[in-house]
Amino acid sequence: MTQYVNSVLQAEIAWLSLTEFTEVSGLDAAQVRELVDMGILSPGCSGSGDWSFNPQTMVLARRLRRLQQDLDLDLDLQALALGYRLLERIAELEAQLCRARAAVMPAKDA
């Protein structure tokens, strides 16, 4: 039942066209194309063959843009994408470390 509800909800999530995506993300179309070419952003295709972007992709694009603006970085997109990937990998490793520590530590008696 839960899987069905999740499928229905995902189907109802609004996908954005490339034009809408650039307006909301703060990236221009050339930057979006470059990030897609690098494999950072993953667009879907609409019935007409045009790209469309889901909300998760929008979150990622906005994070990249915010990272660039907040740190006042004058980096090309490849360097920015690499930095973001490294930050994501660090977060994954920290989560794995926390899980490993929790598995090793004996449960405390209440």
Backbone as JSON, one array per atom type, in Angstrom:
{
  "sequence": "MTQYVNSVLQAEIAWLSLTEFTEVSGLDAAQVRELVDMGILSPGCSGSGDWSFNPQTMVLARRLRRLQQDLDLDLDLQALALGYRLLERIAELEAQLCRARAAVMPAKDA",
  "N": [[0.82, -1.19, 0.0], [1.89, 1.28, 0.88], [3.93, 1.61, -0.98], [2.45, 1.94, -3.32], [1.13, 4.37, -2.77], [3.35, 6.08, -2.59], [4.24, 5.89, -5.25], [2.1, 7.07, -6.61], [2.19, 9.65, -5.52], [4.71, 10.49, -6.42], [4.24, 10.54, -9.13], [2.57, 12.69, -9.3], [4.13, 14.85, -8.7], [5.34, 17.92, -9.76], [7.1, 18.36, -12.72], [9.7, 20.31, -14.06], [10.18, 22.4, -16.89], [13.03, 23.09, -19.02], [13.3, 25.87, -19.26], [11.75, 26.8, -17.05], [13.21, 25.57, -15.05], [15.72, 26.86, -15.2], [14.96, 29.44, -14.46], [14.14, 29.11, -11.78], [16.32, 27.85, -10.54], [18.5, 29.55, -10.83], [20.59, 29.11, -12.47], [22.0, 29.39, -15.74], [20.94, 28.33, -19.05], [23.12, 27.23, -20.45], [24.86, 26.52, -18.38], [23.31, 24.58, -17.12], [23.17, 22.65, -19.15], [25.88, 21.95, -19.25], [26.26, 20.84, -16.7], [24.57, 18.66, -16.91], [25.86, 17.26, -18.96], [28.16, 16.57, -17.55], [27.14, 14.76, -15.85], [26.11, 15.46, -13.41], [23.6, 16.67, -13.05], [20.48, 15.15, -13.71], [18.29, 15.0, -16.15], [14.86, 14.31, -17.06], [12.89, 13.24, -19.85], [10.41, 14.92, -21.63], [7.28, 14.28, -23.31], [7.64, 15.51, -25.77], [10.3, 15.3, -26.14], [11.86, 17.21, -24.99], [13.92, 18.36, -22.26], [13.07, 17.71, -18.86], [12.83, 18.44, -15.39], [13.02, 17.02, -12.16], [11.9, 17.63, -8.74], [14.0, 16.88, -6.94], [16.3, 17.17, -8.46], [16.19, 19.88, -8.85], [16.67, 20.78, -6.25], [19.34, 19.99, -5.92], [20.59, 21.56, -7.94], [20.08, 24.13, -6.97], [21.51, 24.02, -4.59], [24.12, 23.82, -5.56], [24.34, 26.28, -6.85], [23.96, 28.02, -4.68], [26.15, 27.31, -3.1], [28.22, 28.23, -4.7], [27.64, 30.98, -4.72], [27.56, 31.67, -1.93], [30.13, 31.14, -1.03], [31.44, 32.83, -2.58], [32.73, 32.0, -4.93], [34.78, 31.87, -7.73], [34.72, 29.78, -9.62], [34.91, 27.35, -12.25], [32.24, 25.32, -13.55], [32.9, 22.62, -13.44], [34.83, 22.38, -11.4], [33.3, 23.28, -9.26], [31.29, 21.3, -9.23], [32.84, 19.04, -8.65], [33.76, 19.71, -6.07], [31.29, 19.71, -4.76], [30.56, 17.01, -5.05], [32.56, 15.84, -3.48], [31.9, 16.88, -0.95], [29.41, 15.63, -0.62], [30.26, 12.97, -0.54], [31.81, 12.95, 1.77], [29.79, 13.37, 3.66], [28.36, 10.97, 3.32], [30.3, 9.1, 4.19], [30.63, 9.92, 6.86], [28.1, 9.28, 7.85], [28.15, 6.49, 7.55], [30.21, 5.91, 9.34], [29.04, 6.69, 11.77], [26.94, 4.8, 11.89], [28.46, 2.46, 12.06], [29.79, 2.84, 14.48], [27.59, 2.86, 16.21], [26.75, 0.24, 15.95], [28.82, -1.17, 17.1], [29.04, -0.27, 19.72], [27.88, -1.28, 22.89], [24.49, -1.67, 23.88], [23.08, 0.7, 26.08], [21.93, 0.25, 29.39], [18.8, 1.2, 30.56]],
  "CA": [[0.0, 0.0, 0.0], [2.77, 2.45, 0.97], [4.63, 1.74, -2.25], [1.49, 2.48, -4.27], [0.93, 5.77, -2.44], [4.57, 6.77, -3.01], [4.24, 5.96, -6.71], [1.1, 8.06, -7.01], [2.7, 10.97, -5.15], [5.81, 10.84, -7.31], [3.68, 10.84, -10.44], [1.91, 13.99, -9.23], [5.12, 15.91, -8.49], [5.5, 18.71, -10.98], [8.4, 18.42, -13.37], [9.93, 21.63, -14.63], [10.84, 22.48, -18.2], [14.36, 23.72, -18.94], [13.1, 27.31, -19.01], [11.32, 26.95, -15.66], [14.33, 25.13, -14.23], [16.73, 27.92, -15.15], [14.4, 30.56, -13.71], [14.08, 28.8, -10.36], [17.62, 27.43, -10.02], [19.49, 30.61, -10.91], [21.6, 28.72, -13.45], [21.55, 29.64, -17.11], [20.77, 27.1, -19.83], [24.45, 26.67, -20.77], [25.35, 25.87, -17.16], [22.51, 23.36, -16.92], [23.64, 21.67, -20.13], [27.21, 21.49, -18.85], [26.09, 19.96, -15.54], [23.98, 17.42, -17.43], [26.95, 16.57, -19.66], [29.08, 16.03, -16.55], [26.45, 13.73, -15.08], [25.72, 15.98, -12.11], [22.14, 16.78, -13.11], [19.87, 14.11, -14.54], [16.95, 15.38, -16.59], [14.0, 13.36, -17.73], [12.44, 13.78, -21.13], [8.96, 15.03, -21.78], [6.77, 13.63, -24.51], [8.16, 16.16, -26.97], [11.74, 15.1, -26.2], [12.54, 18.26, -24.25], [14.29, 17.99, -20.9], [12.28, 18.14, -17.72], [13.61, 18.22, -14.18], [12.21, 16.75, -10.99], [12.25, 18.49, -7.59], [15.3, 16.53, -6.36], [17.32, 17.78, -9.32], [16.13, 21.31, -8.56], [17.35, 20.98, -4.97], [20.78, 19.88, -6.19], [21.02, 22.74, -8.71], [20.05, 25.29, -6.08], [22.63, 23.87, -3.66], [25.33, 24.17, -6.29], [24.33, 27.73, -7.06], [24.13, 28.64, -3.37], [27.54, 27.06, -2.72], [29.03, 29.14, -5.5], [27.39, 32.35, -4.27], [27.9, 31.86, -0.52], [31.58, 31.13, -0.87], [31.95, 33.81, -3.55], [33.7, 31.25, -5.71], [34.87, 32.14, -9.16], [35.15, 28.49, -10.16], [34.12, 26.82, -13.35], [31.26, 24.36, -13.07], [33.52, 21.33, -13.16], [35.43, 22.46, -10.08], [32.19, 23.36, -8.32], [30.67, 19.98, -9.17], [33.77, 18.17, -7.95], [33.67, 20.07, -4.66], [30.01, 19.24, -4.24], [30.64, 15.55, -4.94], [33.4, 15.53, -2.33], [31.11, 17.15, 0.24], [28.42, 14.55, -0.5], [30.96, 11.74, -0.15], [32.16, 13.11, 3.18], [28.55, 13.15, 4.43], [28.08, 9.52, 3.28], [31.27, 8.42, 5.05], [30.3, 10.24, 8.24], [26.92, 8.49, 8.21], [28.61, 5.11, 7.7], [30.97, 5.85, 10.58], [28.07, 6.73, 12.87], [26.26, 3.5, 11.95], [29.43, 1.47, 12.53], [29.99, 3.07, 15.92], [26.38, 2.44, 16.9], [26.69, -1.22, 15.92], [29.89, -1.7, 17.96], [28.8, 0.1, 21.11], [26.81, -2.05, 23.52], [23.31, -0.89, 24.26], [23.09, 1.12, 27.47], [20.74, -0.12, 30.16], [18.07, 2.39, 30.99]],
  "C": [[0.87, 1.26, 0.0], [3.49, 2.69, -0.35], [3.71, 2.34, -3.31], [1.28, 3.97, -4.03], [2.15, 6.58, -2.86], [4.63, 6.92, -4.52], [3.27, 7.02, -7.21], [1.6, 9.47, -6.7], [3.82, 11.41, -6.08], [5.28, 11.21, -8.7], [3.05, 12.23, -10.47], [2.88, 15.14, -9.03], [5.36, 16.61, -9.82], [6.94, 18.67, -11.47], [8.51, 19.77, -14.04], [10.6, 21.53, -15.99], [12.21, 23.13, -18.0], [14.23, 25.2, -18.63], [12.71, 27.57, -17.56], [12.47, 26.62, -14.71], [15.38, 26.21, -14.09], [16.24, 29.12, -14.35], [14.47, 30.32, -12.2], [15.46, 28.5, -9.78], [18.65, 28.55, -9.97], [20.64, 30.28, -11.84], [21.09, 29.09, -14.83], [21.54, 28.31, -17.87], [22.11, 26.44, -20.17], [25.03, 25.95, -19.56], [24.61, 24.56, -16.9], [22.97, 22.29, -17.89], [25.0, 21.09, -19.74], [27.11, 20.53, -17.66], [25.45, 18.63, -15.94], [25.05, 16.6, -18.14], [27.94, 15.92, -18.7], [28.44, 14.92, -15.71], [26.03, 14.17, -13.69], [24.2, 16.1, -12.03], [21.6, 15.73, -14.07], [18.45, 14.52, -14.94], [16.17, 14.17, -17.08], [13.63, 13.96, -19.07], [10.93, 13.82, -21.15], [8.55, 14.33, -23.06], [7.31, 14.22, -25.79], [9.68, 16.0, -27.1], [12.54, 16.17, -25.49], [12.89, 17.76, -22.84], [13.24, 18.48, -19.92], [13.03, 17.71, -16.46], [12.68, 18.02, -12.99], [12.66, 17.62, -9.82], [13.6, 18.16, -6.96], [16.44, 17.16, -7.16], [17.36, 19.29, -9.08], [16.86, 21.62, -7.25], [18.86, 20.96, -5.17], [21.29, 21.11, -6.92], [21.07, 23.97, -7.83], [21.18, 25.23, -5.05], [23.94, 24.26, -4.32], [25.44, 25.69, -6.46], [24.59, 28.48, -5.75], [25.58, 28.48, -2.88], [28.47, 28.04, -3.44], [28.87, 30.58, -5.01], [27.87, 32.59, -2.85], [29.4, 31.94, -0.3], [32.26, 32.11, -1.81], [33.05, 33.19, -4.4], [33.64, 31.66, -7.17], [35.43, 30.88, -9.83], [34.32, 28.13, -11.38], [33.21, 25.73, -12.78], [31.87, 23.01, -12.74], [34.14, 21.32, -11.77], [34.36, 22.52, -9.0], [31.53, 22.0, -8.13], [31.55, 18.98, -8.43], [33.73, 18.44, -6.45], [32.39, 19.57, -4.03], [30.03, 17.72, -4.07], [31.46, 15.13, -3.73], [32.65, 15.79, -1.02], [30.05, 16.07, 0.47], [29.07, 13.25, -0.03], [31.38, 11.79, 1.31], [30.93, 12.85, 4.05], [28.2, 11.67, 4.46], [29.01, 8.77, 4.22], [31.01, 8.7, 6.53], [29.09, 9.43, 8.71], [27.3, 7.02, 8.41], [29.38, 4.94, 9.01], [30.04, 5.86, 11.8], [27.34, 5.4, 13.02], [27.2, 2.42, 12.48], [29.68, 1.62, 14.03], [28.79, 2.6, 16.72], [26.29, 0.92, 16.97], [27.7, -1.83, 16.88], [29.61, -1.42, 19.43], [27.67, -0.74, 21.7], [25.67, -1.12, 23.92], [23.38, -0.55, 25.74], [21.8, 0.7, 28.15], [20.09, 1.14, 30.67], [17.85, 2.37, 32.48]]
}
